[in-house]
């Protein structure tokens, strides 16, 4: 949960506003005489509220050059229990239409409310990721995958289904790909990678040991690496040539990794579309061939 700690009963509950009508007024009230780190945190929230709404706790702490625990300490001073509480309060303060999207599930929610909140979180993940995804980075990823003789795809745990989808989509447009969702197989394929190999690694945290080790090994062997991940500063990025970042927001019952799956799929979709257009004629021919083969499997 982004390293957040639970507050005492005297603090505002998750998803509620602090006693003041405007969280920004509360922050201004504690700014005077505060230390440099606290001032940087408050100024970032006051001056860049929309950016803060799209950040994780770790990203905001890095942007303010403070620790994540210090951010939480400042938030507790204005009766917020954690970073998600800040986002909700800030959205209310701005009169933002996204405040309903940030809402967490509550015990008394009916099925209609559950649908609205769940779909809203997924929609917001897509919108946030679209704003984060830079066209030039997508272009660089397409360049790497296009030039490779073989594409190895790595993904474990919740990233495995996304890796499977990427593999299926790549072979449908005629690119030579293979998938490794087993840690031993990942290390094996990584050890025999070379300069003609491209690696597509999918890892929300960017710190899953098995995927990190395989990606590092493939890079050392000479492969070009494209990573889809949710964090700007994660261990796996040290071994990536191109990083395509997802953005997702954590709630009580849905971790960022869960919500990020829809954003990961969207990035894969964009990659496949760009690759197919790059190799238009051959992709179309392969799609037609595979479609005809699959049609024989239908009743």
C-alpha positions as YAML, in Angstrom:
chain: A
units: angstrom
residues:
- id: 1
  name: UNK
  ca: [0.00, 0.00, 0.00]
- id: 2
  name: UNK
  ca: [2.76, 2.45, -1.01]
- id: 3
  name: UNK
  ca: [4.31, 2.15, 2.44]
- id: 4
  name: UNK
  ca: [1.41, 3.94, 4.14]
- id: 5
  name: UNK
  ca: [0.69, 3.34, 7.79]
- id: 6
  name: UNK
  ca: [-2.67, 3.27, 9.45]
- id: 7
  name: UNK
  ca: [-3.51, 6.26, 11.60]
- id: 8
  name: UNK
  ca: [-5.26, 6.27, 14.93]
- id: 9
  name: UNK
  ca: [-8.99, 6.59, 15.38]
- id: 10
  name: UNK
  ca: [-8.59, 10.34, 15.82]
- id: 11
  name: UNK
  ca: [-7.52, 10.70, 12.23]
- id: 12
  name: UNK
  ca: [-9.84, 11.06, 9.26]
- id: 13
  name: UNK
  ca: [-10.81, 7.73, 7.78]
- id: 14
  name: UNK
  ca: [-9.66, 6.79, 4.28]
- id: 15
  name: UNK
  ca: [-11.77, 8.58, 1.70]
- id: 16
  name: UNK
  ca: [-13.02, 11.36, 4.01]
- id: 17
  name: UNK
  ca: [-12.17, 15.04, 4.04]
- id: 18
  name: UNK
  ca: [-10.23, 16.58, 6.92]
- id: 19
  name: UNK
  ca: [-12.10, 18.93, 9.27]
- id: 20
  name: UNK
  ca: [-11.27, 21.96, 7.10]
- id: 21
  name: UNK
  ca: [-13.34, 22.42, 3.95]
- id: 22
  name: UNK
  ca: [-10.22, 22.65, 1.79]
- id: 23
  name: UNK
  ca: [-7.14, 20.47, 2.25]
- id: 24
  name: UNK
  ca: [-5.07, 23.23, 0.68]
- id: 25
  name: UNK
  ca: [-6.06, 25.64, 3.46]
- id: 26
  name: UNK
  ca: [-5.02, 23.05, 6.03]
- id: 27
  name: UNK
  ca: [-1.64, 22.65, 4.38]
- id: 28
  name: UNK
  ca: [-1.10, 26.40, 4.17]
- id: 29
  name: UNK
  ca: [-1.87, 26.53, 7.87]
- id: 30
  name: UNK
  ca: [1.09, 24.31, 8.77]
- id: 31
  name: UNK
  ca: [3.53, 25.68, 6.19]
- id: 32
  name: UNK
  ca: [4.73, 28.73, 8.11]
- id: 33
  name: UNK
  ca: [7.75, 27.89, 10.21]
- id: 34
  name: UNK
  ca: [7.94, 24.33, 8.85]
- id: 35
  name: UNK
  ca: [11.21, 22.66, 7.87]
- id: 36
  name: UNK
  ca: [12.55, 22.65, 4.32]
- id: 37
  name: UNK
  ca: [11.34, 19.14, 3.54]
- id: 38
  name: UNK
  ca: [7.84, 19.85, 4.81]
- id: 39
  name: UNK
  ca: [7.72, 23.08, 2.79]
- id: 40
  name: UNK
  ca: [8.73, 21.22, -0.38]
- id: 41
  name: UNK
  ca: [5.97, 18.67, 0.17]
- id: 42
  name: UNK
  ca: [3.33, 21.33, 0.81]
- id: 43
  name: UNK
  ca: [4.45, 23.48, -2.12]
- id: 44
  name: UNK
  ca: [4.28, 20.53, -4.49]
- id: 45
  name: UNK
  ca: [0.70, 19.78, -3.44]
- id: 46
  name: UNK
  ca: [-0.32, 23.44, -3.66]
- id: 47
  name: UNK
  ca: [1.48, 24.28, -6.91]
- id: 48
  name: UNK
  ca: [1.14, 20.99, -8.80]
- id: 49
  name: UNK
  ca: [-2.13, 19.42, -7.59]
- id: 50
  name: UNK
  ca: [-2.98, 17.71, -10.88]
- id: 51
  name: UNK
  ca: [0.48, 16.15, -11.05]
- id: 52
  name: UNK
  ca: [0.11, 14.91, -7.48]
- id: 53
  name: UNK
  ca: [-3.21, 13.25, -8.36]
- id: 54
  name: UNK
  ca: [-1.38, 11.14, -10.93]
- id: 55
  name: UNK
  ca: [1.60, 10.24, -8.74]
- id: 56
  name: UNK
  ca: [2.30, 7.35, -6.42]
- id: 57
  name: UNK
  ca: [3.58, 8.05, -2.93]
- id: 58
  name: UNK
  ca: [7.10, 7.04, -3.94]
- id: 59
  name: UNK
  ca: [7.06, 9.29, -7.01]
- id: 60
  name: UNK
  ca: [5.91, 12.30, -5.02]
- id: 61
  name: UNK
  ca: [8.54, 11.70, -2.36]
- id: 62
  name: UNK
  ca: [11.24, 11.51, -5.03]
- id: 63
  name: UNK
  ca: [9.96, 14.67, -6.73]
- id: 64
  name: UNK
  ca: [10.07, 16.55, -3.42]
- id: 65
  name: UNK
  ca: [13.45, 15.02, -2.47]
- id: 66
  name: UNK
  ca: [12.10, 13.59, 0.79]
- id: 67
  name: UNK
  ca: [11.32, 10.13, 2.15]
- id: 68
  name: UNK
  ca: [7.89, 8.57, 1.69]
- id: 69
  name: UNK
  ca: [7.56, 8.34, 5.47]
- id: 70
  name: UNK
  ca: [8.04, 12.10, 5.71]
- id: 71
  name: UNK
  ca: [5.19, 12.66, 3.24]
- id: 72
  name: UNK
  ca: [2.91, 10.51, 5.40]
- id: 73
  name: UNK
  ca: [4.03, 12.39, 8.51]
- id: 74
  name: UNK
  ca: [3.02, 15.72, 6.92]
- id: 75
  name: UNK
  ca: [-0.33, 14.31, 5.80]
- id: 76
  name: UNK
  ca: [-1.10, 13.11, 9.32]
- id: 77
  name: UNK
  ca: [-0.63, 16.66, 10.57]
- id: 78
  name: UNK
  ca: [-3.69, 17.65, 8.51]
- id: 79
  name: UNK
  ca: [-5.72, 14.60, 9.63]
- id: 80
  name: UNK
  ca: [-5.16, 12.40, 6.59]
- id: 81
  name: UNK
  ca: [-4.42, 8.70, 7.05]
- id: 82
  name: UNK
  ca: [-2.36, 8.25, 3.90]
- id: 83
  name: UNK
  ca: [-1.58, 9.21, 0.33]
- id: 84
  name: UNK
  ca: [-4.89, 7.96, -1.08]
- id: 85
  name: UNK
  ca: [-6.69, 10.18, 1.43]
- id: 86
  name: UNK
  ca: [-4.71, 13.15, 0.10]
- id: 87
  name: UNK
  ca: [-5.78, 12.38, -3.46]
- id: 88
  name: UNK
  ca: [-9.44, 12.17, -2.52]
- id: 89
  name: UNK
  ca: [-9.30, 15.36, -0.46]
- id: 90
  name: UNK
  ca: [-7.35, 17.18, -3.17]
- id: 91
  name: UNK
  ca: [-9.81, 16.10, -5.87]
- id: 92
  name: UNK
  ca: [-12.70, 17.40, -3.74]
- id: 93
  name: UNK
  ca: [-10.82, 20.63, -3.13]
- id: 94
  name: UNK
  ca: [-10.27, 21.19, -6.84]
- id: 95
  name: UNK
  ca: [-13.87, 20.37, -7.66]
- id: 96
  name: UNK
  ca: [-12.44, 17.73, -9.94]
- id: 97
  name: UNK
  ca: [-14.78, 15.28, -11.68]
- id: 98
  name: UNK
  ca: [-12.22, 12.58, -10.93]
- id: 99
  name: UNK
  ca: [-13.11, 12.52, -7.23]
- id: 100
  name: UNK
  ca: [-15.68, 9.78, -7.78]
- id: 101
  name: UNK
  ca: [-13.11, 7.77, -9.73]
- id: 102
  name: UNK
  ca: [-10.70, 7.88, -6.79]
- id: 103
  name: UNK
  ca: [-13.29, 6.50, -4.40]
- id: 104
  name: UNK
  ca: [-12.48, 3.32, -2.56]
- id: 105
  name: UNK
  ca: [-14.89, 0.44, -2.11]
- id: 106
  name: UNK
  ca: [-16.92, 0.52, 1.08]
- id: 107
  name: UNK
  ca: [-18.53, -2.35, 2.97]
- id: 108
  name: UNK
  ca: [-22.05, -1.09, 2.24]
- id: 109
  name: UNK
  ca: [-21.60, -0.55, -1.51]
- id: 110
  name: UNK
  ca: [-24.31, -2.08, -3.68]
- id: 111
  name: UNK
  ca: [-23.53, -3.88, -6.94]
- id: 112
  name: UNK
  ca: [-24.14, -0.80, -9.05]
- id: 113
  name: UNK
  ca: [-21.69, 1.22, -6.97]
- id: 114
  name: UNK
  ca: [-19.11, -1.55, -7.14]
- id: 115
  name: UNK
  ca: [-19.40, -1.56, -10.93]
- id: 116
  name: UNK
  ca: [-19.07, 2.23, -11.13]
- id: 117
  name: UNK
  ca: [-16.05, 2.41, -8.85]
- id: 118
  name: UNK
  ca: [-14.25, -0.56, -10.40]
- id: 119
  name: UNK
  ca: [-14.78, 0.57, -13.98]
- id: 120
  name: UNK
  ca: [-13.91, 4.12, -12.96]
- id: 121
  name: UNK
  ca: [-10.55, 3.00, -11.56]
- id: 122
  name: UNK
  ca: [-9.76, 1.17, -14.80]
- id: 123
  name: UNK
  ca: [-10.77, 4.15, -16.93]
- id: 124
  name: UNK
  ca: [-8.59, 6.43, -14.81]
- id: 125
  name: UNK
  ca: [-5.63, 4.05, -15.17]
- id: 126
  name: UNK
  ca: [-6.00, 4.25, -18.95]
- id: 127
  name: UNK
  ca: [-6.26, 8.04, -18.96]
- id: 128
  name: UNK
  ca: [-3.29, 8.45, -16.63]
- id: 129
  name: UNK
  ca: [-1.18, 6.04, -18.69]
- id: 130
  name: UNK
  ca: [-2.08, 7.77, -21.95]
- id: 131
  name: UNK
  ca: [-0.79, 11.05, -20.53]
- id: 132
  name: UNK
  ca: [2.40, 9.38, -19.32]
- id: 133
  name: UNK
  ca: [3.21, 7.39, -22.47]
- id: 134
  name: UNK
  ca: [5.51, 9.44, -24.69]
- id: 135
  name: UNK
  ca: [5.21, 8.84, -28.48]
- id: 136
  name: UNK
  ca: [8.99, 8.98, -28.92]
- id: 137
  name: UNK
  ca: [9.45, 6.18, -26.38]
- id: 138
  name: UNK
  ca: [6.85, 4.05, -28.12]
- id: 139
  name: UNK
  ca: [8.72, 4.70, -31.37]
- id: 140
  name: UNK
  ca: [12.00, 3.59, -29.82]
- id: 141
  name: UNK
  ca: [10.38, 0.40, -28.55]
- id: 142
  name: UNK
  ca: [8.95, -0.32, -32.00]
- id: 143
  name: UNK
  ca: [12.39, 0.22, -33.52]
- id: 144
  name: UNK
  ca: [13.99, -2.28, -31.13]
- id: 145
  name: UNK
  ca: [11.33, -4.95, -31.61]
- id: 146
  name: UNK
  ca: [11.26, -4.48, -35.39]
- id: 147
  name: UNK
  ca: [14.99, -4.99, -35.83]
- id: 148
  name: UNK
  ca: [15.24, -8.06, -33.59]
- id: 149
  name: UNK
  ca: [15.54, -11.52, -35.05]
- id: 150
  name: UNK
  ca: [13.84, -12.93, -31.97]
- id: 151
  name: UNK
  ca: [11.74, -11.36, -29.22]
- id: 152
  name: UNK
  ca: [11.80, -12.87, -25.73]
- id: 153
  name: UNK
  ca: [8.92, -11.91, -23.43]
- id: 154
  name: UNK
  ca: [9.24, -12.09, -19.64]
- id: 155
  name: UNK
  ca: [6.45, -11.83, -17.08]
- id: 156
  name: UNK
  ca: [5.66, -13.59, -13.80]
- id: 157
  name: UNK
  ca: [2.63, -13.57, -11.48]
- id: 158
  name: UNK
  ca: [0.02, -10.97, -12.41]
- id: 159
  name: UNK
  ca: [2.19, -9.93, -15.37]
- id: 160
  name: UNK
  ca: [2.12, -13.44, -16.88]
- id: 161
  name: UNK
  ca: [-1.29, -13.09, -18.61]
- id: 162
  name: UNK
  ca: [-0.16, -9.78, -20.12]
- id: 163
  name: UNK
  ca: [3.01, -11.45, -21.37]
- id: 164
  name: UNK
  ca: [0.92, -14.26, -22.87]
- id: 165
  name: UNK
  ca: [-1.25, -11.73, -24.69]
- id: 166
  name: UNK
  ca: [1.81, -9.90, -26.04]
- id: 167
  name: UNK
  ca: [3.27, -13.18, -27.28]
- id: 168
  name: UNK
  ca: [0.06, -14.19, -29.03]
- id: 169
  name: UNK
  ca: [-0.33, -10.78, -30.64]
- id: 170
  name: UNK
  ca: [3.28, -10.66, -31.85]
- id: 171
  name: UNK
  ca: [3.16, -14.02, -33.58]
- id: 172
  name: UNK
  ca: [-0.18, -13.10, -35.15]
- id: 173
  name: UNK
  ca: [1.57, -10.27, -37.03]
- id: 174
  name: UNK
  ca: [4.48, -12.47, -38.05]
- id: 175
  name: UNK
  ca: [7.19, -11.58, -35.54]
- id: 176
  name: UNK
  ca: [9.34, -14.34, -34.09]
- id: 177
  name: UNK
  ca: [8.55, -14.29, -30.39]
- id: 178
  name: UNK
  ca: [8.75, -16.70, -27.49]
- id: 179
  name: UNK
  ca: [7.42, -16.35, -23.97]
- id: 180
  name: UNK
  ca: [8.92, -17.24, -20.61]
- id: 181
  name: UNK
  ca: [6.67, -17.09, -17.55]
- id: 182
  name: UNK
  ca: [8.69, -19.66, -15.61]
- id: 183
  name: UNK
  ca: [11.69, -18.29, -13.72]
- id: 184
  name: UNK
  ca: [14.01, -21.12, -14.78]
- id: 185
  name: UNK
  ca: [12.99, -20.79, -18.42]
- id: 186
  name: UNK
  ca: [13.49, -17.03, -18.26]
- id: 187
  name: UNK
  ca: [17.05, -17.40, -17.04]
- id: 188
  name: UNK
  ca: [17.74, -20.10, -19.63]
- id: 189
  name: UNK
  ca: [16.55, -18.02, -22.58]
- id: 190
  name: UNK
  ca: [18.24, -14.91, -21.20]
- id: 191
  name: UNK
  ca: [21.58, -16.70, -20.96]
- id: 192
  name: UNK
  ca: [21.56, -17.45, -24.72]
- id: 193
  name: UNK
  ca: [20.36, -14.02, -25.83]
- id: 194
  name: UNK
  ca: [22.57, -11.95, -28.13]
- id: 195
  name: UNK
  ca: [22.71, -8.62, -29.96]
- id: 196
  name: UNK
  ca: [19.99, -9.78, -32.34]
- id: 197
  name: UNK
  ca: [17.59, -10.49, -29.47]
- id: 198
  name: UNK
  ca: [15.02, -8.06, -28.10]
- id: 199
  name: UNK
  ca: [13.48, -8.56, -24.67]
- id: 200
  name: UNK
  ca: [10.03, -7.30, -23.68]
- id: 201
  name: UNK
  ca: [9.73, -7.42, -19.89]
- id: 202
  name: UNK
  ca: [6.44, -6.75, -18.10]
- id: 203
  name: UNK
  ca: [6.69, -6.02, -14.38]
- id: 204
  name: UNK
  ca: [4.52, -3.53, -12.52]
- id: 205
  name: UNK
  ca: [6.90, -3.10, -9.59]
- id: 206
  name: UNK
  ca: [10.06, -3.52, -11.64]
- id: 207
  name: UNK
  ca: [11.56, -5.31, -8.66]
- id: 208
  name: UNK
  ca: [10.32, -8.91, -8.99]
- id: 209
  name: UNK
  ca: [13.52, -10.86, -8.41]
- id: 210
  name: UNK
  ca: [13.03, -13.57, -11.05]
- id: 211
  name: UNK
  ca: [12.10, -11.15, -13.83]
- id: 212
  name: UNK
  ca: [14.79, -8.70, -12.78]
- id: 213
  name: UNK
  ca: [17.50, -11.37, -12.87]
- id: 214
  name: UNK
  ca: [16.48, -12.62, -16.32]
- id: 215
  name: UNK
  ca: [16.28, -9.11, -17.77]
- id: 216
  name: UNK
  ca: [19.67, -8.21, -16.31]
- id: 217
  name: UNK
  ca: [21.20, -11.40, -17.73]
- id: 218
  name: UNK
  ca: [19.72, -10.82, -21.20]
- id: 219
  name: UNK
  ca: [21.00, -7.24, -21.23]
- id: 220
  name: UNK
  ca: [24.46, -8.42, -20.23]
- id: 221
  name: UNK
  ca: [24.34, -10.92, -23.11]
- id: 222
  name: UNK
  ca: [23.77, -8.06, -25.57]
- id: 223
  name: UNK
  ca: [19.98, -7.97, -25.97]
- id: 224
  name: UNK
  ca: [18.02, -4.74, -26.32]
- id: 225
  name: UNK
  ca: [15.42, -4.41, -23.57]
- id: 226
  name: UNK
  ca: [11.96, -2.82, -23.53]
- id: 227
  name: UNK
  ca: [10.27, -2.70, -20.13]
- id: 228
  name: UNK
  ca: [6.62, -2.04, -19.27]
- id: 229
  name: UNK
  ca: [6.49, -1.02, -15.61]
- id: 230
  name: UNK
  ca: [4.65, 1.22, -13.19]
- id: 231
  name: UNK
  ca: [7.54, 3.02, -11.51]
- id: 232
  name: UNK
  ca: [9.98, 5.61, -12.83]
- id: 233
  name: UNK
  ca: [12.62, 4.58, -10.33]
- id: 234
  name: UNK
  ca: [12.72, 0.78, -10.11]
- id: 235
  name: UNK
  ca: [15.66, -1.65, -10.23]
- id: 236
  name: UNK
  ca: [14.69, -3.10, -13.61]
- id: 237
  name: UNK
  ca: [15.01, 0.25, -15.36]
- id: 238
  name: UNK
  ca: [18.77, 0.14, -14.90]
- id: 239
  name: UNK
  ca: [18.80, -2.67, -17.46]
- id: 240
  name: UNK
  ca: [16.28, -1.20, -19.94]
- id: 241
  name: UNK
  ca: [16.88, 0.61, -23.21]
- id: 242
  name: UNK
  ca: [13.29, 1.86, -23.28]
- id: 243
  name: UNK
  ca: [10.79, 2.16, -20.42]
- id: 244
  name: UNK
  ca: [7.05, 2.39, -21.09]
- id: 245
  name: UNK
  ca: [5.36, 3.45, -17.86]
- id: 246
  name: UNK
  ca: [1.85, 2.66, -16.68]
- id: 247
  name: UNK
  ca: [0.00, 4.75, -14.11]
- id: 248
  name: UNK
  ca: [-2.49, 3.20, -11.69]
- id: 249
  name: UNK
  ca: [-3.93, 4.17, -8.33]
- id: 250
  name: UNK
  ca: [-4.14, 1.98, -5.29]
- id: 251
  name: UNK
  ca: [-7.28, 1.50, -3.21]
- id: 252
  name: UNK
  ca: [-8.09, -0.66, -0.20]
- id: 253
  name: UNK
  ca: [-9.14, -3.73, -2.18]
- id: 254
  name: UNK
  ca: [-7.30, -3.12, -5.45]
- id: 255
  name: UNK
  ca: [-3.53, -2.76, -5.44]
- id: 256
  name: UNK
  ca: [-1.82, -0.71, -8.12]
- id: 257
  name: UNK
  ca: [-0.61, -3.95, -9.70]
- id: 258
  name: UNK
  ca: [-4.21, -5.14, -10.17]
- id: 259
  name: UNK
  ca: [-5.41, -1.91, -11.75]
- id: 260
  name: UNK
  ca: [-2.28, -1.57, -13.85]
- id: 261
  name: UNK
  ca: [-3.11, -4.70, -15.85]
- id: 262
  name: UNK
  ca: [-5.59, -2.83, -18.02]
- id: 263
  name: UNK
  ca: [-2.96, -0.15, -18.66]
- id: 264
  name: UNK
  ca: [-0.34, -2.79, -19.49]
- id: 265
  name: UNK
  ca: [-2.72, -4.33, -22.02]
- id: 266
  name: UNK
  ca: [-3.32, -0.91, -23.57]
- id: 267
  name: UNK
  ca: [0.43, -0.37, -24.01]
- id: 268
  name: UNK
  ca: [0.73, -3.82, -25.60]
- id: 269
  name: UNK
  ca: [-2.14, -2.88, -27.93]
- id: 270
  name: UNK
  ca: [-0.35, 0.32, -28.93]
- id: 271
  name: UNK
  ca: [2.90, -1.56, -29.51]
- id: 272
  name: UNK
  ca: [1.24, -4.20, -31.67]
- id: 273
  name: UNK
  ca: [-0.67, -1.60, -33.70]
- id: 274
  name: UNK
  ca: [2.51, 0.39, -34.34]
- id: 275
  name: UNK
  ca: [4.46, -2.74, -35.27]
- id: 276
  name: UNK
  ca: [1.71, -3.93, -37.61]
- id: 277
  name: UNK
  ca: [1.65, -0.57, -39.38]
- id: 278
  name: UNK
  ca: [5.45, -0.61, -39.61]
- id: 279
  name: UNK
  ca: [5.33, -4.02, -41.32]
- id: 280
  name: UNK
  ca: [1.98, -3.43, -42.98]
- id: 281
  name: UNK
  ca: [2.03, -5.91, -45.88]
- id: 282
  name: UNK
  ca: [3.68, -8.81, -44.06]
- id: 283
  name: UNK
  ca: [1.56, -8.27, -40.95]
- id: 284
  name: UNK
  ca: [-1.64, -8.27, -42.97]
- id: 285
  name: UNK
  ca: [-0.61, -11.43, -44.81]
- id: 286
  name: UNK
  ca: [0.24, -13.22, -41.57]
- id: 287
  name: UNK
  ca: [-2.99, -12.08, -39.92]
- id: 288
  name: UNK
  ca: [-4.98, -13.46, -42.85]
- id: 289
  name: UNK
  ca: [-3.09, -16.75, -42.80]
- id: 290
  name: UNK
  ca: [-3.54, -17.25, -39.07]
- id: 291
  name: UNK
  ca: [-7.19, -16.18, -39.26]
- id: 292
  name: UNK
  ca: [-7.87, -18.84, -41.89]
- id: 293
  name: UNK
  ca: [-6.12, -21.47, -39.77]
- id: 294
  name: UNK
  ca: [-8.10, -20.48, -36.69]
- id: 295
  name: UNK
  ca: [-11.38, -20.43, -38.60]
- id: 296
  name: UNK
  ca: [-11.01, -24.18, -39.10]
- id: 297
  name: UNK
  ca: [-11.22, -24.56, -35.33]
- id: 298
  name: UNK
  ca: [-14.65, -22.93, -35.13]
- id: 299
  name: UNK
  ca: [-17.91, -24.85, -35.32]
...
